[in-house]
Amino acid sequence: MANSASGMAVHDDCKLKFLELKAKRNYRFIIFKIEAQQVVVDKLGSPQETYEDFTASLPADECRYAVFDFDFTTNENCQKSKIFFIAWSPDTSRVRMKMVYASSKDRFKRELDGIQVELQATDPSEMSLDIVKGRAL
């Protein structure tokens, strides 16, 4: 199914892996990239991986979409988790790439049912662990 606005398709594997993250918690994170006019899975993070492992997996000069299953403890001392959708668009990436990712983001996000928080980042400081914790609570 291509999006008429951007001509972008979403590979079935993207939805499948996202469902596994959401329902079975098989992954801590999934990084997606656009390749040959479709969104595909770029990297899967095992449940043992940390937020630092995730941020280190993002390329410094290329855009990506990502979902991260963030576990945290609330102020009432309850264990919770929220699924973050992160649109990574570093300032150093090519303008054309940034435009393609920006124009396809909403449609891709709609394919992933269960996202609770969205973050947009152009720099690692915009998605620091403190920011993620603040958005989760």
TAVEN-V897396 format. One record per residue. RES is the residue in three letters. SS is DSSP state (2 for helix, 1 for strand, 0 for the rest). BURIAL is I if it has 24 or more other ideal C-beta (glycine too) atoms within 12 Angstrom, else O. Layout:
[[RES & SS & BURIAL] [RES & SS & BURIAL]]
//
This chain:
[[MET & 0 & O] [ALA & 0 & O] [ASN & 0 & O] [SER & 0 & O] [ALA & 0 & O] [SER & 0 & O] [GLY & 0 & O] [MET & 0 & I] [ALA & 1 & I] [VAL & 1 & I] [HIS & 0 & I] [ASP & 2 & O] [ASP & 2 & O] [CYS & 2 & I] [LYS & 2 & I] [LEU & 2 & O] [LYS & 2 & I] [PHE & 2 & I] [LEU & 2 & O] [GLU & 2 & O] [LEU & 2 & I] [LYS & 2 & I] [ALA & 2 & O] [LYS & 2 & O] [ARG & 0 & O] [ASN & 0 & O] [TYR & 1 & I] [ARG & 1 & I] [PHE & 1 & I] [ILE & 1 & I] [ILE & 1 & I] [PHE & 1 & I] [LYS & 1 & I] [ILE & 1 & I] [GLU & 1 & O] [ALA & 0 & O] [GLN & 0 & O] [GLN & 1 & I] [VAL & 1 & I] [VAL & 1 & I] [VAL & 1 & I] [ASP & 1 & I] [LYS & 1 & I] [LEU & 1 & I] [GLY & 1 & I] [SER & 1 & O] [PRO & 0 & O] [GLN & 0 & O] [GLU & 0 & O] [THR & 0 & O] [TYR & 2 & I] [GLU & 2 & O] [ASP & 2 & O] [PHE & 2 & I] [THR & 2 & I] [ALA & 2 & O] [SER & 2 & I] [LEU & 0 & I] [PRO & 0 & O] [ALA & 0 & O] [ASP & 0 & O] [GLU & 0 & I] [CYS & 0 & I] [ARG & 1 & I] [TYR & 1 & I] [ALA & 1 & I] [VAL & 1 & I] [PHE & 1 & I] [ASP & 1 & I] [PHE & 1 & I] [ASP & 1 & I] [PHE & 1 & I] [THR & 1 & O] [THR & 0 & O] [ASN & 0 & O] [GLU & 0 & O] [ASN & 0 & O] [CYS & 0 & O] [GLN & 1 & O] [LYS & 1 & O] [SER & 1 & I] [LYS & 1 & I] [ILE & 1 & I] [PHE & 1 & I] [PHE & 1 & I] [ILE & 1 & I] [ALA & 1 & I] [TRP & 1 & I] [SER & 0 & I] [PRO & 0 & I] [ASP & 0 & O] [THR & 0 & O] [SER & 0 & I] [ARG & 0 & O] [VAL & 2 & O] [ARG & 2 & O] [MET & 2 & I] [LYS & 2 & I] [MET & 2 & O] [VAL & 2 & I] [TYR & 2 & I] [ALA & 2 & I] [SER & 2 & O] [SER & 2 & I] [LYS & 2 & I] [ASP & 2 & O] [ARG & 2 & I] [PHE & 2 & I] [LYS & 2 & I] [ARG & 2 & O] [GLU & 2 & I] [LEU & 0 & I] [ASP & 0 & O] [GLY & 0 & O] [ILE & 0 & I] [GLN & 0 & O] [VAL & 1 & I] [GLU & 1 & I] [LEU & 1 & I] [GLN & 1 & I] [ALA & 1 & I] [THR & 0 & O] [ASP & 0 & O] [PRO & 2 & I] [SER & 2 & O] [GLU & 2 & O] [MET & 2 & I] [SER & 0 & O] [LEU & 2 & O] [ASP & 2 & O] [ILE & 2 & O] [VAL & 2 & I] [LYS & 2 & O] [GLY & 2 & O] [ARG & 2 & I] [ALA & 2 & I] [LEU & 0 & O]]
//
